[in-house]
Structure formats: structure tokens, C-alpha cells
Amino acid sequence: MSKKGLIYFQDMLAGVLAETEGGYEFSYQTGYLENKNAKPVSLTLPLSAQKYESKVLFAFFDGLIPEGWLLDLATTHWKVKSNDRFELLLLTCRDAIGAVTVIPETD
């Protein structure tokens, strides 16, 4: 069972990020790609109908995770290991600074 996060760009659902057995996948939503005002969530993830795959968490998403005392606070509060980067992303990036928001997908 893979964990997923819904990726919003400026309050529009842009895509889905998933943790899989082989690593990570990110794909843009078709509706987002069809929007004439769509922008990539990152320069490293240009708009494309193709799925992006990586063995490690994409650097852009890893960069959204808090550091320092805020990371310590998050790992203590949610009792998450600091090396579980995907879980930290899902728990701490609902209200991230900038245009991108990550919301855990619930079944």
C-alpha cells in the first residue's frame, strides 16, 4: 500500500506524489495540465503528462520539509523518525511557505 500526497499549486490541485515500493512517483493531474494558467510546481518537474519516478524523494519536495528546531518539534509531536522524509512531508507541509501545499490523501 503506497502513501500519497495531493500537491496543490496556488490552491489548485496540480498532481499526486506517491511513495511506492520502488521509490517515489509524481504525476500532474490532467485537468491541471489543461489549464492555460498552469505552472510547474518546480523547475525540476516541468509540466508533462508523463509520470516522474525517482528512487529517492524528489529534491523539491524534500526541500519543503522543515529543518532545525521546527523539525525537532514535528518529530517529537507526531513521533515520526526524522529520516522518514515522506511522512514528514505529509505531516508538515499542509501550510508550507510558498505556492505549494501537500495534503495527505485519505482513503
C-alpha positions as CSV (number, residue, x, y, z in Angstrom):
1,M,0.0,0.0,0.0
2,S,1.5,3.3,-1.0
3,K,1.2,6.6,0.8
4,K,0.1,9.6,-1.3
5,G,0.0,13.3,-1.0
6,L,-2.1,15.7,-3.1
7,I,0.0,18.5,-4.4
8,Y,-1.6,21.9,-4.7
9,F,-0.1,24.9,-6.5
10,Q,-1.6,28.2,-5.6
11,D,-4.7,26.4,-4.3
12,M,-5.2,24.3,-7.4
13,L,-4.8,20.5,-7.4
14,A,-1.7,20.1,-9.5
15,G,-0.8,16.5,-9.0
16,V,-0.2,13.5,-6.8
17,L,3.0,12.4,-5.1
18,A,3.2,8.7,-4.1
19,E,5.6,6.7,-2.1
20,T,5.9,3.2,-3.7
21,E,7.9,0.1,-3.1
22,G,10.5,1.3,-5.7
23,G,10.7,4.9,-4.5
24,Y,8.5,7.8,-5.4
25,E,6.3,8.9,-8.3
26,F,4.9,12.3,-9.1
27,S,2.3,13.0,-11.8
28,Y,0.3,16.1,-12.8
29,Q,-3.5,15.9,-12.9
30,T,-4.9,16.0,-16.5
31,G,-7.2,18.9,-15.5
32,Y,-4.3,20.9,-14.2
33,L,-2.3,20.4,-17.4
34,E,-5.3,21.5,-19.5
35,N,-5.5,24.8,-17.5
36,K,-3.9,27.6,-19.6
37,N,-2.6,29.2,-16.4
38,A,-0.9,26.0,-15.2
39,K,2.7,26.4,-13.9
40,P,5.1,23.7,-12.9
41,V,5.3,23.1,-9.1
42,S,9.1,23.2,-9.6
43,L,11.6,23.9,-12.4
44,T,12.9,20.3,-11.9
45,L,9.3,19.0,-12.5
46,P,8.2,20.7,-15.7
47,L,4.6,20.3,-16.9
48,S,4.3,16.9,-18.5
49,A,1.7,14.2,-18.9
50,Q,4.5,11.7,-18.2
51,K,4.9,10.3,-14.7
52,Y,8.1,11.3,-12.9
53,E,9.8,8.5,-11.0
54,S,12.7,8.5,-8.5
55,K,14.4,6.1,-6.1
56,V,14.7,9.0,-3.6
57,L,12.3,11.7,-2.6
58,F,12.4,14.5,-5.2
59,A,14.7,17.2,-4.0
60,F,12.0,19.9,-4.4
61,F,9.6,18.1,-2.1
62,D,12.4,17.2,0.4
63,G,13.2,20.9,0.5
64,L,9.7,21.7,1.8
65,I,10.3,19.8,5.0
66,P,11.2,22.0,8.0
67,E,14.7,21.9,9.5
68,G,16.3,22.6,12.8
69,W,14.1,23.2,15.9
70,L,10.9,23.1,13.8
71,L,11.8,19.6,12.5
72,D,12.6,18.6,16.1
73,L,9.2,19.8,17.2
74,A,7.5,17.9,14.4
75,T,9.3,14.6,15.1
76,T,8.5,14.9,18.8
77,H,4.9,15.9,18.3
78,W,4.0,13.3,15.7
79,K,6.5,10.7,16.9
80,V,7.9,10.3,13.4
81,K,11.5,9.4,12.7
82,S,13.5,12.3,11.2
83,N,14.6,10.0,8.4
84,D,11.0,9.2,7.3
85,R,11.1,12.2,4.9
86,F,7.8,11.3,3.1
87,E,5.8,11.1,6.3
88,L,7.3,14.4,7.5
89,L,6.3,16.0,4.2
90,L,2.7,14.8,4.6
91,L,2.5,15.9,8.2
92,T,4.3,19.3,8.0
93,C,3.6,20.8,4.6
94,R,-0.2,21.5,4.7
95,D,0.7,25.1,5.3
96,A,4.1,25.5,3.7
97,I,5.7,28.8,2.9
98,G,5.3,29.5,-0.8
99,A,2.9,28.4,-3.5
100,V,3.0,24.6,-2.9
101,T,0.9,22.7,-0.4
102,V,0.9,19.0,0.4
103,I,-2.3,17.3,1.7
104,P,-2.2,13.6,2.7
105,E,-4.6,11.6,0.5
106,T,-7.1,9.7,2.7
107,D,-8.7,6.5,1.5
